[in-house]
Amino acid sequence: MQQTAHLFGRDPIVIAKRIQKEIYDTTGITASIGIAPNLFLSKVALDVESKYSNPRIAM
């Protein structure tokens, strides 16, 4: 995220929603996104929170 902040903005939620929209517009598939400092924590966040939250974004 830090390397691409100048391209997409600094707010991770805004970036995640933009990525979700692009995936849905291109493929018609709803994506879940985990936001964390590392891959392991983002996967844990997805397992715990994303399935129950409406925007399917876990932090």
C-alpha positions in Angstrom: 0.0 0.0 0.0 2.7 2.5 0.9 4.4 2.1 -2.5 1.2 2.9 -4.4 -0.3 5.5 -2.1 0.5 8.3 -4.6 -1.5 6.4 -7.3 -4.6 5.5 -5.4 -4.8 7.7 -2.3 -3.9 7.1 1.4 -7.0 5.7 2.8 -6.9 1.8 2.7 -10.7 1.5 2.9 -11.1 3.8 -0.2 -8.5 1.8 -2.0 -10.2 -1.5 -1.1 -13.6 -0.4 -2.2 -12.1 0.8 -5.5 -10.4 -2.6 -6.1 -13.7 -4.4 -5.2 -15.6 -2.3 -7.7 -13.1 -2.9 -10.4 -13.2 -6.6 -9.8 -17.0 -6.7 -9.8 -17.3 -4.5 -12.9 -14.8 -6.6 -14.8 -15.8 -10.1 -13.7 -19.2 -9.9 -11.9 -17.6 -11.5 -8.9 -17.9 -10.1 -5.4 -14.4 -9.9 -3.7 -13.6 -9.8 0.0 -10.6 -7.8 1.1 -8.4 -8.1 4.2 -6.4 -5.1 5.3 -3.5 -5.6 7.7 0.2 -5.0 8.1 1.0 -8.5 6.7 -0.6 -11.3 4.7 -1.2 -13.5 7.7 -3.1 -10.9 9.6 -5.1 -9.9 6.6 -6.2 -13.6 6.1 -7.1 -13.8 9.8 -9.2 -10.6 9.5 -11.0 -12.0 6.5 -11.8 -15.3 8.3 -13.1 -13.5 11.4 -14.8 -10.3 10.2 -15.4 -10.1 6.5 -18.0 -12.8 6.2 -20.2 -10.9 8.6 -19.6 -7.3 7.5 -21.7 -5.8 4.8 -18.9 -4.3 2.6 -16.8 -7.5 2.9 -13.7 -5.5 4.0 -11.9 -6.7 7.1 -9.3 -4.7 9.1 
